[in-house]
């Protein structure tokens, strides 16, 4: 009788543990789905804005006044730097933002990035852009899935990649003045490798940010912040692949 009671208690306890784990898993899946949904919406907004700006900038194969202002006037520097300003603002202010404000800032950032990236449709053929996008999407999906499912701690690799990222930024700034084609090619290869690794690391970090006890505000802000991290990884892989494989317009 005593054996039966111990076994029954063990089975009841393990059942509770399984139920608790199932609830956590369901909450985690919902949280990660929110991250990917926000990221997907951000990418969609970027694409729509980029295409819309390009259509407004070109007419009969020539730049319109809007296009000349966007790509040739000093306004181009504002367009180029605006996404970076959004990232810094978001990073420093997210703790004080409401969830709705964080979501709005992210969507505005995605629109600003679309405006900034609209010039690639002038430089590269539509086929090249489409090919680079689908290669990026497939690679990103595999890398993010690995980061989500692996039991390996990616923190040491992530720290190394962050140092490489700082080096990449410095070298890119230097090459603005050098205008070296060979150096740009090497930087594009390095960028693909760094952001591929960061995709897996960021996914694992975003997963670990999940806490079952988070309320709506905290959970939503974590989802938006995670979406921004993965969005930046995706965009950087995409632009680097385009620079490596893209065919330029005549």
C-alpha positions in Angstrom: 0.0 0.0 0.0 2.8 2.3 0.9 4.5 1.5 -2.5 1.3 2.4 -4.3 1.0 5.8 -2.5 4.6 6.7 -3.3 4.2 5.8 -7.0 0.9 7.6 -7.1 2.4 10.7 -5.6 5.4 10.5 -8.0 3.0 10.2 -11.0 0.9 13.1 -9.8 4.0 15.3 -9.3 5.5 14.5 -12.7 2.1 15.2 -14.2 2.1 18.7 -12.6 5.7 19.2 -13.9 4.7 18.2 -17.4 1.7 20.6 -17.2 3.8 23.4 -16.0 6.4 22.8 -18.7 3.6 22.7 -21.3 2.3 26.0 -20.1 5.8 27.5 -20.3 6.4 26.0 -23.8 3.1 27.5 -25.0 3.9 30.9 -23.5 7.4 30.8 -25.1 6.0 29.8 -28.5 3.5 32.6 -28.3 6.3 35.1 -27.3 8.6 34.0 -30.1 5.7 34.1 -32.6 5.2 37.7 -31.6 8.8 38.5 -32.2 8.7 36.9 -35.7 5.4 38.6 -36.5 6.7 42.0 -35.6 9.8 41.4 -37.6 7.8 40.2 -40.7 5.6 43.3 -40.5 8.7 45.5 -40.3 10.2 43.9 -43.3 7.0 44.2 -45.3 6.8 48.0 -44.4 10.4 48.4 -45.5 9.7 46.7 -48.8 6.6 48.7 -49.5 8.2 52.0 -48.7 11.3 51.2 -50.7 9.3 50.3 -53.7 7.0 53.3 -53.4 9.9 55.7 -53.0 11.6 54.2 -56.1 8.4 54.5 -58.2 8.1 58.2 -57.1 11.8 58.8 -57.8 11.9 57.5 -61.4 9.7 58.6 -64.3 10.5 57.6 -67.9 13.9 56.4 -66.9 14.9 59.7 -65.3 14.9 61.1 -61.8 11.9 63.1 -60.8 12.3 66.2 -58.6 11.5 63.9 -55.7 14.2 61.5 -56.7 16.8 64.2 -57.2 16.1 65.6 -53.7 16.2 62.1 -52.2 19.3 60.8 -53.9 21.4 63.8 -55.0 20.7 66.6 -52.6 22.1 66.9 -49.0 18.8 65.3 -47.9 20.3 62.0 -48.9 22.5 62.1 -45.7 19.4 62.6 -43.6 17.8 59.6 -45.3 20.9 57.5 -44.8 21.4 58.3 -41.1 17.7 58.4 -40.0 17.5 54.6 -39.4 20.6 54.8 -37.2 19.0 57.6 -35.2 15.9 55.5 -34.7 18.0 52.5 -33.5 19.9 54.7 -30.9 16.7 56.3 -29.8 14.9 52.9 -29.4 17.9 51.4 -27.6 18.2 54.2 -25.0 14.5 54.9 -24.5 12.7 51.5 -24.7 12.7 51.0 -20.9 10.7 54.2 -20.5 8.4 53.6 -23.5 4.9 52.1 -23.3 4.4 48.9 -25.4 2.3 50.8 -27.9 5.0 53.5 -28.3 7.7 50.9 -28.7 5.7 49.2 -31.4 5.1 52.5 -33.2 8.8 53.5 -33.1 9.8 50.2 -34.5 7.3 50.5 -37.4 8.5 54.1 -38.1 12.1 52.8 -38.1 11.1 50.1 -40.7 9.6 52.8 -42.9 12.8 55.0 -42.5 14.9 52.0 -43.5 12.7 51.4 -46.5 13.4 55.0 -47.6 17.1 54.5 -47.1 17.2 51.2 -49.0 15.1 52.5 -51.9 18.3 53.4 -53.8 19.2 49.7 -54.2 16.4 49.4 -56.7 18.2 52.0 -58.8 21.6 50.2 -58.6 20.6 46.6 -58.9 18.3 44.7 -61.2 14.9 43.4 -59.8 16.0 39.8 -60.4 19.2 40.4 -58.3 17.2 41.9 -55.4 14.6 39.1 -55.4 17.3 36.4 -55.5 19.2 38.0 -52.6 16.0 38.3 -50.6 15.0 34.7 -50.9 18.5 33.4 -50.2 18.6 35.6 -47.2 15.2 34.4 -46.0 16.1 30.8 -46.4 19.5 31.3 -44.6 18.0 33.4 -41.9 15.2 30.8 -41.2 17.8 28.0 -40.8 20.1 30.0 -38.6 17.3 31.3 -36.4 15.9 27.8 -36.0 19.3 26.6 -34.9 19.6 29.4 -32.4 16.2 28.5 -31.0 16.7 24.7 -30.8 20.4 24.3 -29.9 21.3 23.4 -26.3 24.8 24.8 -26.9 25.5 28.1 -25.1 26.3 30.6 -27.9 27.4 33.4 -25.6 31.1 33.0 -26.2 30.6 33.0 -30.0 28.3 36.0 -29.7 30.9 38.0 -27.7 33.5 37.3 -30.5 31.0 38.3 -33.2 30.2 41.6 -31.4 33.9 42.4 -31.4 34.0 41.5 -35.1 31.0 43.8 -35.7 32.8 46.8 -34.2 35.8 46.1 -36.4 33.5 45.8 -39.4 31.9 49.2 -38.7 35.3 50.9 -38.3 36.6 49.4 -41.5 33.4 50.4 -43.4 33.8 54.0 -42.2 37.4 54.0 -43.4 36.4 52.6 -46.8 33.9 55.5 -47.3 37.0 57.6 -47.8 39.2 55.0 -49.6 36.4 53.8 -52.0 38.2 50.5 -52.4 36.2 47.9 -54.4 38.4 45.0 -53.1 38.0 46.1 -49.5 34.2 46.5 -50.0 34.0 42.9 -51.4 36.0 41.6 -48.4 33.8 43.6 -46.0 30.6 42.2 -47.6 31.9 38.6 -47.1 32.8 39.4 -43.5 29.4 41.0 -42.9 27.5 37.9 -44.1 29.5 35.7 -41.8 29.2 38.0 -38.8 25.4 38.6 -39.1 24.8 34.9 -39.9 26.3 34.1 -36.5 24.5 36.9 -34.8 21.2 35.6 -36.1 21.6 32.4 -34.2 23.0 34.1 -31.1 20.3 36.8 -31.0 17.6 34.2 -31.4 18.9 32.3 -28.4 19.3 35.5 -26.4 15.7 36.6 -27.3 14.4 33.1 -26.3 16.2 33.5 -22.9 14.7 36.9 -22.3 11.3 35.2 -22.0 9.9 35.1 -18.5 6.5 33.4 -17.8 5.6 36.0 -15.2 5.9 39.0 -17.6 2.8 41.2 -18.0 1.5 42.5 -21.4 3.7 45.6 -21.4 7.0 43.8 -20.6 6.3 40.9 -22.9 5.3 43.2 -25.8 8.4 45.4 -25.4 10.6 42.3 -25.3 8.9 41.1 -28.5 9.5 44.4 -30.3 13.1 44.6 -29.1 13.7 41.1 -30.3 12.1 41.9 -33.6 14.5 44.8 -34.0 17.5 42.6 -33.3 16.5 40.0 -35.9 15.3 42.6 -38.4 18.8 44.2 -38.4 20.5 40.8 -38.8 18.2 40.1 -41.8 18.7 43.4 -43.5 22.5 43.3 -43.1 22.7 39.8 -44.5 20.5 40.8 -47.4 22.4 44.0 -48.3 25.8 42.2 -48.0 24.6 39.3 -50.3 23.3 41.8 -52.8 26.7 43.6 -52.9 28.4 40.2 -53.5 26.0 38.7 -56.0 23.9 41.5 -57.4 23.8 42.4 -61.0 23.9 46.2 -61.6 21.5 48.0 -63.9 23.0 49.4 -67.0 
